[in-house]
């Protein structure tokens, strides 16, 4: 076996994983710091090595063959294991680093979390700048690949082979209303009929009609009277606080609001799944020391994020 491996250029394996992630020779070359002809030549050698096309052009992308899908998990794990044994190359000092981080946060980026992140960066890395947006990404994988954002925080994972993700915290859903709501202010529990009788504020669905909170609802097939729709969770809570509309939201978001005492909340009168907040990033940033440092800071802060207490 060892003698056979001596005849194999193991550098080809990292090029193979790059092509699996990017599905594009130019993008793979850019992230590998290689020329496009060099990656094309490596692909020819890979095809000869495995006696398989490995990638076939479809709809403008280099799509993996069944053989490529079969060997990818094995090769990817081997490279990750080897990488974990190597010393961390390159210097990164948070105290002196001058970097601009851009985080896109949908729902996960509540006020408490963002305040703690800003404080931690100011303390540990005073020369680092932070931009936080709440953009509805049409193609999240491409946005991360093109370095438009360093991280995407969401209650959904980016299910593309080019992206990695990490769980940040678990959350629960609650029905939320203003404290002085005329129909709900004296209630302890909420009936389904009472929930459906109210007017609702909801988050706008995303591309493909994907709505992260809806994914957490089980067997919910009832019609609600929706009167307000927004892409911002915080904006919806402001509207709920100022009107008789109600909404359903992750408890950690309301928990972080400065005016928590202005709201009342109830366990939903129907089955829900636990919400999980995720941090998503592109594979090309996996071993970048500054990026790894930022991810560790965010993961540490999120350990302290709490949801609302469930009502009894």
N, C-alpha and C positions, 0 to 999 in steps of 0.2 A: 504493500500500500504506500509506504513512504517513498519508495523508488518511483512509483507512478505519479505521486503528487509533485515530485521534483520536476516533472515535465509539464505541469499545469501552472499557468500564470495566475496566481491567486488574486492579483489586482483586478482580474476580469470579474470577480464576484461582486466587488463594490460597484462596478459599472453596471452589472446586472441589476442590483437592487435599486440603483439610481433610475434606471430605465423603468423598473416596476413602479417606482414612486411617481415619476414624471409622465410616463407614457409619451414622451417627446424627446427626441435626440438632442435638440438644441437646448432645451431646459436642463436635461441631465448633464450636458457638457458644461453649461454655465455653473451649475452647483458643484461640479467636480473640479472646476478650474482647468478644464480640458478644451480642446478644439472640437468642433462638430465632426470633422473628418476622422479624428482620433477615436471618438466614441463609435462612429460608424464602423471603423476597422475592428474595434474591439467586439462589436456585435457580430461581425462576420466570424471572428474566432470563437465566440461563444456558441454560435450556431453549429460550427464544425465540431466543437467539443461535445455538445449534447446531441448532435445529429437531429436537430429540431429547429424550426424557424424561430421559436421562442416568442417573437413579436410579429404581428401582422397588422398592416395599416388598415384601419377602419374608421370612417368618419373623421379623418384628420388626426387620429391618434394611433400610437403604436400599442395595440392591445395584446396582452399576453396570451399565449396559447395554453392549452391544458397542461402541457409539460412545464411551462414557466410557473403557472399557478401551483403546481405540485411541488416544485423544488424551492420556491421562494421562502416559505416559512422556515425551512431547514437552513438555508443559506443566511437568511436575515438573523436568525438566532445565533449562528456561528459567528458572524461578524460582530454582533452585539456583545457576545461573550468575550471575544478577542479584544474589542475596544475597551471593555471594562477592566482589562488587565494592564492597559497601557497608562503611563503617567500622563497627567493632565498638561498638555502642551500649550504654551502661550500664557501671557501674563494678563491678569485682570485684577485690578485693585479698586473696589467700590469707592474708597475714600478720594481717589483722584480721577476716576473715569469720567469722561465727558461724552455721554451718550443720550440719545433720544429714544425712549421707548413709546410704542403706540399700542394700546390695548383696546380692543373692541369688546364691549360687555353688554350682553342682552339679558336683563333681569338680574343676573348674578352680581353685577356691579352696584350693589346698594350703597347708600350713603355711609354707613358705618364702615364697610369694607374699604371704600375709596378713601375715607379720612385716615384710617389706620395705614393704608398703603402709602399715602402721601407723607404721613409722619415718619414712617419707617425709612423711606427713601431720603427724606430731608436729613435724618439722623445719620444714616449709614453712607449715603452717596449724594452729597450736597450739589454736585455738578451734573447730576443726571436729571433730564427733563422727562416729564410724563404727559402723554396725550391720551385721553380716554374718550371714546366715541360709543354711540349706540346704533351703529349702522346696520341696516337689514342687508346682509351680504347676499348678492345674487349667486356668486360662486365662491364660497368661503375658502375652499382649498386653493383656488387660484389667487385669491387675495393674500393668503398667507405665503404662498409660493413666491409671489411677486414682491414680497416684503412690504406690502401696504400696511400690514399689522404684524406685530411681534407675537401677539397672543389673541385668541378669541375665547372669551368666557361665555358659557351658555348652559342652558339646561338640556342641550342636545349635543351629541358628539358629531364631528365631521367624519362621516363614514367613507373616507377616501383612503386608499392605500398610502398616499403621500403625507398623511397627517397622523400625529400621535395625540393622545389625550390622557388626562389624569383626573381622577375623581377628587373633588375639593371638599364637598360636604353634602349631607343629606338634608332634605327639606320636606315639609308637609304643606298641603293646600288648605286654605281656610276661606270661608265666605266672609266678606268684610263689608261693613256698613259704617256710616257715621254714628257717633254716640247718641245723637238726638233723633235718630231715624224714627218717624212716627209709628211705624208698624213693628219695629224690631227692638226698640230700646229697653223693653222690660222682659225680654225673652232670654231663657237660658239655653234652650235647644231650638234648632230650626227644623221644621218639617219640610218635606219635599214640596208640598203644595204651597207653603209659604214662600219658599225659594223661587218657585216658578211664577208666583203672583207678582213678584217685584220686577222693576225695570233694571236692565243690566248695562254695565260698562265692560268691554272686553278688549283684549289685545288683538291687533290686526294679524291675520294669518300671513305666513311668509310664502315664498315661492313654492308652488306645488301644493298650496293650501295646507302647509305644515304649520301647526300651531302647538308649541311645546306643552302648554298647559293642558290642551285637549288630549294629548297623548297620555297624560296621567289620569284621565277620567276613565273609569271602567263602566261599561254598559250604560252610558249616558246617551239616551236617544230622545230626550225631551226638547221641546222648543222653548227658547227664551225670547223675551222681548228686548232686543238689543237697541239701546238708544245712543250709545257713545262707543266709538272705536278709536284706538290710538296705538302707536308703535312703542309708546313709553309706559312702562309700569308705574313710574313715579307720577306721571301725568294722570293716569287713571286713578291713582289713589287721591290725588288732589281734587279731581272731579267728584269722587265718591264722598270725600270729606265736605264738599260744598253743596251737594245735592242729595236727593233721596235714592240715587242709583246705588246698586250693590255690585260687587265684583268677586271673583275668585282669584286668589293670589298665593304665591309661596309665603309662608310665615316669616322667613328671614327678611324679606323685603320690607314688610310692615314693621317688623321689630326694629329696624334701623331708622325709621322715620322719627324726626324730632317731636312730632305731635302725636305720638302713639296714643295718648290719653283721649284723643278726639275720635277714636274708632272703637267699635265693638267687633268681635269676630266669633264665628261658629264653626264647629266641625261640619263638613259638607254632609247633607242628608242623602248621600249616595256614595258608592265605592270609589276610592281614588288610590292611585299608586303613589309610592314615595317618590318625590322628586330628587334627582341627583344633579348637582352642579359640576360642570366639567371645565377644565382648562385645555384648549386645543392649540397645537402649534405644528409647523411644517417640519418634516424630517430633517431638512438641511440645517435646522437650528438646534438639533438634538444635543450636539456636543459643544456648542459655542458657550464658552465659560460665562460670559455676561448674561446670556439667555438662561442658562441653567441657574445662575444666581437669582435672577428675577423670579423664575418659577418656584424656587425654594422659598423665597420671601412670601410669595402669594399663598403657597400651600400652608406655610406656617400661620399666616394671618387667618386663613379660612378654618383652621382648627378651632378657633374660638367663635365662629359664627353659629348662632342659635336661632331656631325657629320659635314661633309662638308656642306657649303651652296649650295643649289640647283642652277643650272645654269638657266639662263633665255633665 
